[in-house]
Amino acid sequence: MQIEIDGQSFDLNYMLFSKSKLIRVANIAKELERDAVSMFKTREERDRALTSLCKLNRKVEEILHDES
C-alpha cells in the first residue's frame, strides 16, 4: 500500500517493517541496559554490555542528528 506525505510516496509495508526493526533495537538496548547493571553477570559481561550500549546509543544519535 502506498501513502503520500508532503508530495513523496512511501510504501506502507516497508515503513511497518522498519517499525518492527526499531522495536527490536529498543529491546536489544533494554537487554544491554539490564545486563550492564546485573549483579548476576561477571564484570567482563557487564563491561561488554555497557560498551555495546554506548556504541548503539552513538549510532542512534548519529541517525537522529543526520542533516542529510
C-alpha positions as CSV (number, residue, x, y, z in Angstrom):
1,M,0.0,0.0,0.0
2,Q,1.3,3.4,-1.0
3,I,0.8,6.6,1.0
4,E,1.7,10.1,0.2
5,I,3.3,12.6,2.6
6,D,4.4,16.1,1.6
7,G,4.3,15.0,-2.1
8,Q,6.5,12.0,-1.5
9,S,5.2,8.4,-2.0
10,F,6.1,5.8,0.6
11,D,5.4,2.0,0.8
12,L,3.5,1.5,4.0
13,N,4.6,-2.2,4.2
14,Y,8.3,-1.0,4.2
15,M,7.6,1.5,6.9
16,L,5.9,-1.1,9.1
17,F,8.9,-3.4,8.6
18,S,11.1,-0.5,9.7
19,K,8.9,0.0,12.8
20,S,9.5,-3.7,13.8
21,K,13.2,-3.2,13.4
22,L,13.1,-0.1,15.7
23,I,11.2,-2.2,18.3
24,R,13.8,-4.9,18.0
25,V,16.6,-2.3,18.5
26,A,14.8,-0.9,21.6
27,N,14.5,-4.4,23.0
28,I,18.2,-5.1,22.5
29,A,19.0,-1.8,24.2
30,K,16.8,-2.8,27.2
31,E,18.6,-6.1,27.5
32,L,22.0,-4.5,27.3
33,E,21.0,-2.0,30.0
34,R,19.8,-4.8,32.2
35,D,23.0,-6.8,31.7
36,A,25.2,-3.7,32.3
37,V,23.9,-3.4,35.9
38,S,23.1,-7.0,36.7
39,M,24.8,-8.5,39.8
40,F,24.3,-11.9,38.2
41,K,26.8,-11.0,35.4
42,T,30.5,-11.0,35.6
43,R,32.4,-7.7,35.5
44,E,33.5,-8.6,32.0
45,E,29.9,-9.3,30.8
46,R,28.7,-6.0,32.4
47,D,31.6,-4.1,30.7
48,R,30.8,-5.7,27.4
49,A,27.1,-4.9,27.7
50,L,27.9,-1.3,28.6
51,T,30.3,-0.9,25.7
52,S,27.7,-2.3,23.3
53,L,25.0,0.0,24.7
54,C,27.3,3.0,24.3
55,K,28.0,2.0,20.6
56,L,24.3,1.6,20.0
57,N,23.5,4.9,21.5
58,R,26.1,6.7,19.4
59,K,24.7,5.2,16.2
60,V,21.2,6.2,17.1
61,E,22.3,9.7,17.9
62,E,24.1,9.9,14.5
63,I,20.9,8.8,12.8
64,L,18.8,11.3,14.7
65,H,21.1,14.2,14.1
66,D,21.9,13.4,10.5
67,E,21.2,16.5,8.4
68,S,21.0,14.9,5.0
